[in-house]
Amino acid sequence: MKNPYYRAILALGYINLIASILFYGQRIAKPVDTIFAPIAMLSLLTLSVAVMGYLFFFEPLQLYLSGQKAEATTSFLKTIATFALTTIVVFAIMLLS
């Protein structure tokens, strides 16, 4: 998965999946106020940090550690820039609808 654009799109897809599950899950299952709600949210946060860490940092870190510092920086910045652009598009769609 060396394509930084692909990694940024995967990150957006992961966020879309989680947000959809949280949004539509309320309609399917009634929210229950128990100790399991904060446990589930903290677990989801931990999982999300791990997934985003992998998508954003793993490939550039491998490149950096193999001595390809310029390629690592370029890959990381392209991923961040692509993700920022997709985030701006999502906000624009939200504000215009």
GROMACS elastic network, one bead per residue, 0.5 to 0.9 nm:
[ bonds ]
;  ai    aj funct       b0    kb
    1     4     6  0.78966   500
    1     6     6  0.75149   500
    1     7     6  0.72506   500
    1    59     6  0.77883   500
    2     5     6  0.89408   500
    2     6     6  0.81636   500
    2     7     6  0.80951   500
    2    59     6  0.67676   500
    2    60     6  0.89027   500
    2    75     6  0.81969   500
    3     6     6  0.53175   500
    3     7     6  0.65223   500
    3     8     6  0.89591   500
    3    75     6  0.79021   500
    3    79     6  0.84653   500
    4     7     6  0.50802   500
    4     8     6  0.63141   500
    4     9     6  0.87077   500
    4    55     6  0.88172   500
    4    56     6  0.83047   500
    4    59     6  0.88179   500
    4    75     6  0.57409   500
    4    76     6  0.71756   500
    4    77     6  0.85203   500
    4    78     6  0.59113   500
    4    80     6  0.84371   500
    4    82     6  0.79540   500
    5     8     6  0.51894   500
    5     9     6  0.62592   500
    5    10     6  0.86007   500
    5    75     6  0.89908   500
    5    78     6  0.69520   500
    5    79     6  0.57763   500
    5    80     6  0.89963   500
    5    81     6  0.89257   500
    5    82     6  0.60991   500
    5    83     6  0.80531   500
    6     9     6  0.51273   500
    6    10     6  0.60914   500
    6    11     6  0.86382   500
    6    79     6  0.82385   500
    7    10     6  0.50091   500
    7    11     6  0.62385   500
    7    12     6  0.87439   500
    7    55     6  0.56095   500
    7    56     6  0.70457   500
    7    79     6  0.66374   500
    7    83     6  0.86974   500
    8    11     6  0.50682   500
    8    12     6  0.63762   500
    8    13     6  0.86236   500
    8    55     6  0.74208   500
    8    56     6  0.75936   500
    8    78     6  0.86487   500
    8    79     6  0.53648   500
    8    80     6  0.71603   500
    8    81     6  0.85714   500
    8    82     6  0.59845   500
    8    84     6  0.87761   500
    8    86     6  0.82992   500
    9    12     6  0.50518   500
    9    13     6  0.60995   500
    9    14     6  0.86163   500
    9    79     6  0.88856   500
    9    82     6  0.78715   500
    9    83     6  0.70426   500
    9    86     6  0.79148   500
   10    14     6  0.60976   500
   10    15     6  0.86114   500
   10    55     6  0.77265   500
   11    14     6  0.50868   500
   11    15     6  0.62929   500
   11    16     6  0.85556   500
   11    51     6  0.80924   500
   11    52     6  0.65707   500
   11    55     6  0.67847   500
   11    56     6  0.83772   500
   11    83     6  0.77024   500
   12    15     6  0.51197   500
   12    16     6  0.60716   500
   12    17     6  0.86011   500
   12    83     6  0.72684   500
   12    86     6  0.75653   500
   12    87     6  0.80593   500
   13    17     6  0.61086   500
   13    18     6  0.86841   500
   14    17     6  0.51011   500
   14    18     6  0.62868   500
   14    19     6  0.85676   500
   14    48     6  0.85384   500
   14    51     6  0.84825   500
   14    52     6  0.88295   500
   15    18     6  0.52424   500
   15    19     6  0.60035   500
   15    20     6  0.84021   500
   15    48     6  0.85517   500
   16    19     6  0.51955   500
   16    20     6  0.59688   500
   16    21     6  0.85390   500
   17    20     6  0.51835   500
   17    21     6  0.61887   500
   17    22     6  0.86796   500
   18    21     6  0.51410   500
   18    22     6  0.61995   500
   18    23     6  0.85364   500
   18    44     6  0.89463   500
   19    22     6  0.51317   500
   19    23     6  0.59495   500
   19    24     6  0.84395   500
   20    23     6  0.50393   500
   20    24     6  0.58250   500
   20    25     6  0.77350   500
   21    24     6  0.54498   500
   21    25     6  0.52614   500
   21    26     6  0.83989   500
   22    25     6  0.51428   500
   22    26     6  0.66333   500
   23    26     6  0.60621   500
   23    27     6  0.77095   500
   24    27     6  0.53720   500
   24    28     6  0.67151   500
   24    29     6  0.88923   500
   25    28     6  0.50763   500
   25    29     6  0.58798   500
   25    30     6  0.82431   500
   25    31     6  0.87656   500
   26    29     6  0.54183   500
   26    30     6  0.59396   500
   26    31     6  0.63718   500
   27    30     6  0.69775   500
   29    32     6  0.87784   500
   31    37     6  0.85691   500
   32    36     6  0.85453   500
   32    37     6  0.74443   500
   33    36     6  0.79471   500
   33    37     6  0.67101   500
   34    37     6  0.59308   500
   34    38     6  0.81081   500
   35    38     6  0.60923   500
   35    39     6  0.66267   500
   35    40     6  0.88715   500
   36    40     6  0.58679   500
   36    41     6  0.85202   500
   37    40     6  0.51403   500
   37    41     6  0.62351   500
   37    42     6  0.86924   500
   38    41     6  0.50295   500
   38    42     6  0.60754   500
   38    43     6  0.83822   500
   39    42     6  0.52873   500
   39    43     6  0.60527   500
   39    44     6  0.85291   500
   40    43     6  0.50427   500
   40    44     6  0.60596   500
   40    45     6  0.85807   500
   41    45     6  0.61209   500
   41    46     6  0.86308   500
   42    46     6  0.61990   500
   42    47     6  0.85849   500
   43    46     6  0.51049   500
   43    47     6  0.61576   500
   43    48     6  0.85223   500
   44    47     6  0.50398   500
   44    48     6  0.59834   500
   44    49     6  0.85516   500
   45    48     6  0.50692   500
   45    49     6  0.61578   500
   45    50     6  0.86248   500
   46    49     6  0.52193   500
   46    50     6  0.62847   500
   46    51     6  0.87062   500
   47    50     6  0.51441   500
   47    51     6  0.61699   500
   47    52     6  0.86008   500
   48    51     6  0.50779   500
   48    52     6  0.59955   500
   48    53     6  0.82491   500
   49    52     6  0.52278   500
   49    53     6  0.58164   500
   49    54     6  0.84521   500
   50    53     6  0.50419   500
   50    54     6  0.61453   500
   50    55     6  0.86480   500
   51    54     6  0.51655   500
   51    55     6  0.62021   500
   51    56     6  0.86219   500
   52    56     6  0.58937   500
   52    57     6  0.79949   500
   53    56     6  0.53639   500
   53    57     6  0.54273   500
   53    58     6  0.69043   500
   54    57     6  0.55936   500
   54    59     6  0.78099   500
   55    58     6  0.64508   500
   55    59     6  0.76737   500
   55    79     6  0.87959   500
   56    59     6  0.74082   500
   56    60     6  0.76578   500
   56    76     6  0.67170   500
   56    79     6  0.67347   500
   56    80     6  0.75861   500
   57    60     6  0.55096   500
   57    61     6  0.58288   500
   57    62     6  0.85482   500
   57    76     6  0.70707   500
   58    61     6  0.51902   500
   58    62     6  0.62403   500
   58    63     6  0.87460   500
   59    62     6  0.51382   500
   59    63     6  0.62819   500
   59    64     6  0.86016   500
   59    72     6  0.76311   500
   59    75     6  0.80029   500
   59    76     6  0.82459   500
   60    63     6  0.50292   500
   60    64     6  0.60102   500
   60    65     6  0.85458   500
   60    68     6  0.89414   500
   60    69     6  0.84641   500
   60    71     6  0.76396   500
   60    73     6  0.68342   500
   60    74     6  0.84037   500
   60    75     6  0.60943   500
   60    76     6  0.57902   500
   61    65     6  0.60458   500
   61    66     6  0.84791   500
   61    69     6  0.89973   500
   61    72     6  0.67306   500
   61    76     6  0.88860   500
   62    65     6  0.51957   500
   62    66     6  0.61494   500
   62    67     6  0.87884   500
   62    68     6  0.86451   500
   62    72     6  0.78385   500
   63    66     6  0.51534   500
   63    67     6  0.65202   500
   63    68     6  0.51562   500
   63    69     6  0.66381   500
   63    70     6  0.87701   500
   63    71     6  0.67839   500
   63    72     6  0.51213   500
   63    73     6  0.88262   500
   63    75     6  0.89178   500
   64    67     6  0.52944   500
   64    68     6  0.51419   500
   64    70     6  0.79593   500
   64    71     6  0.76819   500
   64    72     6  0.52755   500
   64    73     6  0.79388   500
   65    68     6  0.72695   500
   65    69     6  0.78178   500
   65    72     6  0.89182   500
   66    69     6  0.80698   500
   67    70     6  0.87285   500
   67    72     6  0.88795   500
   68    71     6  0.54452   500
   68    72     6  0.61169   500
   68    73     6  0.87633   500
   69    72     6  0.50092   500
   69    73     6  0.62079   500
   69    74     6  0.85815   500
   70    73     6  0.52260   500
   70    74     6  0.61414   500
   70    75     6  0.85301   500
   71    74     6  0.50488   500
   71    75     6  0.59353   500
   71    76     6  0.84723   500
   72    75     6  0.51674   500
   72    76     6  0.61243   500
   72    77     6  0.85578   500
   73    76     6  0.51911   500
   73    77     6  0.60661   500
   73    78     6  0.84828   500
   74    77     6  0.51980   500
   74    78     6  0.60030   500
   74    79     6  0.85235   500
   75    78     6  0.52190   500
   75    79     6  0.62069   500
   75    80     6  0.86988   500
   76    79     6  0.51875   500
   76    80     6  0.62502   500
   76    81     6  0.85882   500
   77    80     6  0.50595   500
   77    81     6  0.59250   500
   77    82     6  0.84100   500
   78    81     6  0.50717   500
   78    82     6  0.59750   500
   78    83     6  0.84261   500
   79    82     6  0.52472   500
   79    83     6  0.61150   500
   79    84     6  0.85312   500
   80    83     6  0.51067   500
   80    84     6  0.60143   500
   80    85     6  0.85595   500
   81    84     6  0.50085   500
   81    85     6  0.61316   500
   81    86     6  0.86496   500
   82    85     6  0.50785   500
   82    86     6  0.62307   500
   82    87     6  0.85458   500
   83    86     6  0.51227   500
   83    87     6  0.60780   500
   83    88     6  0.86195   500
   84    87     6  0.50003   500
   84    88     6  0.62046   500
   84    89     6  0.86640   500
   85    88     6  0.51058   500
   85    89     6  0.62820   500
   85    90     6  0.87178   500
   86    90     6  0.62066   500
   86    91     6  0.86830   500
   87    90     6  0.50727   500
   87    91     6  0.62646   500
   87    92     6  0.85728   500
   88    91     6  0.51209   500
   88    92     6  0.60800   500
   88    93     6  0.86040   500
   89    93     6  0.61404   500
   89    94     6  0.85415   500
   90    93     6  0.51563   500
   90    94     6  0.61668   500
   90    95     6  0.86556   500
   91    95     6  0.60653   500
   91    96     6  0.84772   500
   92    95     6  0.51528   500
   92    96     6  0.59972   500
   92    97     6  0.85115   500
   93    96     6  0.52144   500
   93    97     6  0.60889   500
   94    97     6  0.54936   500
